[in-house]
Amino acid sequence: MKLQDIEVGNSIKVKNFKALGTKSLLFLNSPLKEKYEVYSVNAGSISVILETRKDGSHSGGIIFEQDLHAIELVN
């Protein structure tokens, strides 16, 4: 998979949290979900919504391009 394959609004599933390395701590400190919504695609990374707070704000996680093998699109 390439960054060009991913669009804002897509849903992704993390197949292997360990493959994300220390960055997976962002995910493990949030409620684990079956899938995550992509809210930003940047040069070299994607950002996903980890949790929506009561006030409507979001906490986010970043998945870098070199770690795309650890996720899959589920749309």
CNS distance restraints for C-alpha pairs under 8 A (distance, minus, plus):
assign (resid   1 and name CA) (resid   5 and name CA) 6.55 0.50 0.50
assign (resid   1 and name CA) (resid  68 and name CA) 6.58 0.50 0.50
assign (resid   1 and name CA) (resid  69 and name CA) 7.00 0.50 0.50
assign (resid   2 and name CA) (resid   6 and name CA) 7.32 0.50 0.50
assign (resid   2 and name CA) (resid  65 and name CA) 7.54 0.50 0.50
assign (resid   2 and name CA) (resid  68 and name CA) 7.33 0.50 0.50
assign (resid   3 and name CA) (resid  41 and name CA) 7.41 0.50 0.50
assign (resid   3 and name CA) (resid  44 and name CA) 7.55 0.50 0.50
assign (resid   3 and name CA) (resid  45 and name CA) 7.42 0.50 0.50
assign (resid   3 and name CA) (resid  46 and name CA) 7.70 0.50 0.50
assign (resid   3 and name CA) (resid  65 and name CA) 6.72 0.50 0.50
assign (resid   6 and name CA) (resid  10 and name CA) 6.72 0.50 0.50
assign (resid   6 and name CA) (resid  41 and name CA) 7.32 0.50 0.50
assign (resid   6 and name CA) (resid  73 and name CA) 7.81 0.50 0.50
assign (resid   7 and name CA) (resid  38 and name CA) 7.17 0.50 0.50
assign (resid   7 and name CA) (resid  40 and name CA) 7.82 0.50 0.50
assign (resid   7 and name CA) (resid  41 and name CA) 6.70 0.50 0.50
assign (resid   8 and name CA) (resid  37 and name CA) 7.95 0.50 0.50
assign (resid   8 and name CA) (resid  38 and name CA) 5.23 0.50 0.50
assign (resid   8 and name CA) (resid  39 and name CA) 5.06 0.50 0.50
assign (resid   8 and name CA) (resid  40 and name CA) 5.63 0.50 0.50
assign (resid   8 and name CA) (resid  41 and name CA) 6.52 0.50 0.50
assign (resid   9 and name CA) (resid  37 and name CA) 5.99 0.50 0.50
assign (resid   9 and name CA) (resid  38 and name CA) 5.31 0.50 0.50
assign (resid   9 and name CA) (resid  39 and name CA) 6.06 0.50 0.50
assign (resid  10 and name CA) (resid  37 and name CA) 5.91 0.50 0.50
assign (resid  10 and name CA) (resid  38 and name CA) 5.45 0.50 0.50
assign (resid  10 and name CA) (resid  73 and name CA) 7.19 0.50 0.50
assign (resid  10 and name CA) (resid  74 and name CA) 7.71 0.50 0.50
assign (resid  10 and name CA) (resid  75 and name CA) 6.20 0.50 0.50
assign (resid  11 and name CA) (resid  35 and name CA) 6.10 0.50 0.50
assign (resid  11 and name CA) (resid  36 and name CA) 5.40 0.50 0.50
assign (resid  11 and name CA) (resid  37 and name CA) 4.52 0.50 0.50
assign (resid  11 and name CA) (resid  38 and name CA) 5.99 0.50 0.50
assign (resid  11 and name CA) (resid  73 and name CA) 6.04 0.50 0.50
assign (resid  11 and name CA) (resid  74 and name CA) 5.63 0.50 0.50
assign (resid  11 and name CA) (resid  75 and name CA) 5.77 0.50 0.50
assign (resid  12 and name CA) (resid  35 and name CA) 5.42 0.50 0.50
assign (resid  12 and name CA) (resid  36 and name CA) 5.33 0.50 0.50
assign (resid  12 and name CA) (resid  37 and name CA) 6.48 0.50 0.50
assign (resid  12 and name CA) (resid  38 and name CA) 7.20 0.50 0.50
assign (resid  12 and name CA) (resid  71 and name CA) 6.45 0.50 0.50
assign (resid  12 and name CA) (resid  72 and name CA) 5.52 0.50 0.50
assign (resid  12 and name CA) (resid  73 and name CA) 4.51 0.50 0.50
assign (resid  12 and name CA) (resid  74 and name CA) 5.44 0.50 0.50
assign (resid  12 and name CA) (resid  75 and name CA) 7.62 0.50 0.50
assign (resid  13 and name CA) (resid  34 and name CA) 6.40 0.50 0.50
assign (resid  13 and name CA) (resid  35 and name CA) 4.63 0.50 0.50
assign (resid  13 and name CA) (resid  36 and name CA) 6.38 0.50 0.50
assign (resid  13 and name CA) (resid  71 and name CA) 5.52 0.50 0.50
assign (resid  13 and name CA) (resid  72 and name CA) 5.36 0.50 0.50
assign (resid  13 and name CA) (resid  73 and name CA) 6.39 0.50 0.50
assign (resid  13 and name CA) (resid  74 and name CA) 6.48 0.50 0.50
assign (resid  14 and name CA) (resid  35 and name CA) 7.30 0.50 0.50
assign (resid  14 and name CA) (resid  70 and name CA) 5.99 0.50 0.50
assign (resid  14 and name CA) (resid  71 and name CA) 4.40 0.50 0.50
assign (resid  14 and name CA) (resid  72 and name CA) 6.62 0.50 0.50
assign (resid  15 and name CA) (resid  70 and name CA) 5.34 0.50 0.50
assign (resid  15 and name CA) (resid  71 and name CA) 5.20 0.50 0.50
assign (resid  15 and name CA) (resid  72 and name CA) 6.91 0.50 0.50
assign (resid  16 and name CA) (resid  20 and name CA) 7.22 0.50 0.50
assign (resid  16 and name CA) (resid  70 and name CA) 5.10 0.50 0.50
assign (resid  16 and name CA) (resid  71 and name CA) 7.10 0.50 0.50
assign (resid  17 and name CA) (resid  21 and name CA) 7.31 0.50 0.50
assign (resid  17 and name CA) (resid  24 and name CA) 5.88 0.50 0.50
assign (resid  17 and name CA) (resid  70 and name CA) 7.10 0.50 0.50
assign (resid  18 and name CA) (resid  24 and name CA) 6.96 0.50 0.50
assign (resid  19 and name CA) (resid  67 and name CA) 6.97 0.50 0.50
assign (resid  19 and name CA) (resid  70 and name CA) 5.88 0.50 0.50
assign (resid  20 and name CA) (resid  24 and name CA) 5.21 0.50 0.50
assign (resid  20 and name CA) (resid  63 and name CA) 7.56 0.50 0.50
assign (resid  20 and name CA) (resid  67 and name CA) 6.04 0.50 0.50
assign (resid  20 and name CA) (resid  70 and name CA) 6.82 0.50 0.50
assign (resid  23 and name CA) (resid  27 and name CA) 7.69 0.50 0.50
assign (resid  23 and name CA) (resid  62 and name CA) 7.71 0.50 0.50
assign (resid  23 and name CA) (resid  63 and name CA) 7.80 0.50 0.50
assign (resid  24 and name CA) (resid  28 and name CA) 6.14 0.50 0.50
assign (resid  25 and name CA) (resid  29 and name CA) 5.97 0.50 0.50
assign (resid  26 and name CA) (resid  30 and name CA) 6.87 0.50 0.50
assign (resid  26 and name CA) (resid  61 and name CA) 5.99 0.50 0.50
assign (resid  27 and name CA) (resid  31 and name CA) 7.55 0.50 0.50
assign (resid  27 and name CA) (resid  32 and name CA) 6.98 0.50 0.50
assign (resid  27 and name CA) (resid  50 and name CA) 6.93 0.50 0.50
assign (resid  27 and name CA) (resid  61 and name CA) 6.67 0.50 0.50
assign (resid  28 and name CA) (resid  32 and name CA) 6.89 0.50 0.50
assign (resid  30 and name CA) (resid  50 and name CA) 6.48 0.50 0.50
assign (resid  30 and name CA) (resid  51 and name CA) 6.82 0.50 0.50
assign (resid  31 and name CA) (resid  50 and name CA) 7.45 0.50 0.50
assign (resid  31 and name CA) (resid  51 and name CA) 7.16 0.50 0.50
assign (resid  35 and name CA) (resid  74 and name CA) 7.71 0.50 0.50
assign (resid  36 and name CA) (resid  48 and name CA) 6.06 0.50 0.50
assign (resid  36 and name CA) (resid  49 and name CA) 6.10 0.50 0.50
assign (resid  36 and name CA) (resid  50 and name CA) 6.61 0.50 0.50
assign (resid  37 and name CA) (resid  48 and name CA) 5.43 0.50 0.50
assign (resid  37 and name CA) (resid  49 and name CA) 5.61 0.50 0.50
assign (resid  38 and name CA) (resid  46 and name CA) 6.94 0.50 0.50
assign (resid  38 and name CA) (resid  47 and name CA) 5.89 0.50 0.50
assign (resid  38 and name CA) (resid  48 and name CA) 4.39 0.50 0.50
assign (resid  38 and name CA) (resid  49 and name CA) 6.57 0.50 0.50
assign (resid  39 and name CA) (resid  46 and name CA) 7.78 0.50 0.50
assign (resid  39 and name CA) (resid  47 and name CA) 5.85 0.50 0.50
assign (resid  39 and name CA) (resid  48 and name CA) 5.51 0.50 0.50
assign (resid  39 and name CA) (resid  49 and name CA) 6.68 0.50 0.50
assign (resid  40 and name CA) (resid  46 and name CA) 5.64 0.50 0.50
assign (resid  40 and name CA) (resid  47 and name CA) 5.01 0.50 0.50
assign (resid  40 and name CA) (resid  48 and name CA) 7.01 0.50 0.50
assign (resid  41 and name CA) (resid  45 and name CA) 6.28 0.50 0.50
assign (resid  41 and name CA) (resid  46 and name CA) 4.47 0.50 0.50
assign (resid  41 and name CA) (resid  47 and name CA) 6.45 0.50 0.50
assign (resid  42 and name CA) (resid  46 and name CA) 5.84 0.50 0.50
assign (resid  42 and name CA) (resid  47 and name CA) 7.99 0.50 0.50
assign (resid  44 and name CA) (resid  64 and name CA) 5.94 0.50 0.50
assign (resid  44 and name CA) (resid  65 and name CA) 5.09 0.50 0.50
assign (resid  45 and name CA) (resid  62 and name CA) 6.63 0.50 0.50
assign (resid  45 and name CA) (resid  63 and name CA) 5.56 0.50 0.50
assign (resid  45 and name CA) (resid  64 and name CA) 4.18 0.50 0.50
assign (resid  45 and name CA) (resid  65 and name CA) 5.11 0.50 0.50
assign (resid  46 and name CA) (resid  62 and name CA) 5.77 0.50 0.50
assign (resid  46 and name CA) (resid  63 and name CA) 5.38 0.50 0.50
assign (resid  46 and name CA) (resid  64 and name CA) 6.47 0.50 0.50
assign (resid  46 and name CA) (resid  65 and name CA) 7.59 0.50 0.50
assign (resid  47 and name CA) (resid  60 and name CA) 6.45 0.50 0.50
assign (resid  47 and name CA) (resid  61 and name CA) 5.58 0.50 0.50
assign (resid  47 and name CA) (resid  62 and name CA) 4.53 0.50 0.50
assign (resid  47 and name CA) (resid  63 and name CA) 6.35 0.50 0.50
assign (resid  48 and name CA) (resid  60 and name CA) 5.48 0.50 0.50
assign (resid  48 and name CA) (resid  61 and name CA) 5.33 0.50 0.50
assign (resid  48 and name CA) (resid  62 and name CA) 6.41 0.50 0.50
assign (resid  48 and name CA) (resid  63 and name CA) 7.89 0.50 0.50
assign (resid  49 and name CA) (resid  58 and name CA) 6.34 0.50 0.50
assign (resid  49 and name CA) (resid  59 and name CA) 6.13 0.50 0.50
assign (resid  49 and name CA) (resid  60 and name CA) 4.64 0.50 0.50
assign (resid  49 and name CA) (resid  61 and name CA) 6.53 0.50 0.50
assign (resid  50 and name CA) (resid  58 and name CA) 7.20 0.50 0.50
assign (resid  50 and name CA) (resid  59 and name CA) 5.59 0.50 0.50
assign (resid  50 and name CA) (resid  60 and name CA) 5.07 0.50 0.50
assign (resid  50 and name CA) (resid  61 and name CA) 6.21 0.50 0.50
assign (resid  51 and name CA) (resid  58 and name CA) 5.65 0.50 0.50
assign (resid  51 and name CA) (resid  59 and name CA) 5.34 0.50 0.50
assign (resid  51 and name CA) (resid  60 and name CA) 7.09 0.50 0.50
assign (resid  52 and name CA) (resid  56 and name CA) 5.99 0.50 0.50
assign (resid  52 and name CA) (resid  57 and name CA) 5.84 0.50 0.50
assign (resid  52 and name CA) (resid  58 and name CA) 4.50 0.50 0.50
assign (resid  52 and name CA) (resid  59 and name CA) 6.57 0.50 0.50
assign (resid  53 and name CA) (resid  57 and name CA) 5.42 0.50 0.50
assign (resid  53 and name CA) (resid  58 and name CA) 5.90 0.50 0.50
assign (resid  53 and name CA) (resid  59 and name CA) 7.67 0.50 0.50
assign (resid  63 and name CA) (resid  67 and name CA) 6.43 0.50 0.50
assign (resid  63 and name CA) (resid  68 and name CA) 7.11 0.50 0.50
assign (resid  64 and name CA) (resid  68 and name CA) 6.84 0.50 0.50
assign (resid  67 and name CA) (resid  71 and name CA) 7.80 0.50 0.50
assign (resid  68 and name CA) (resid  72 and name CA) 7.84 0.50 0.50
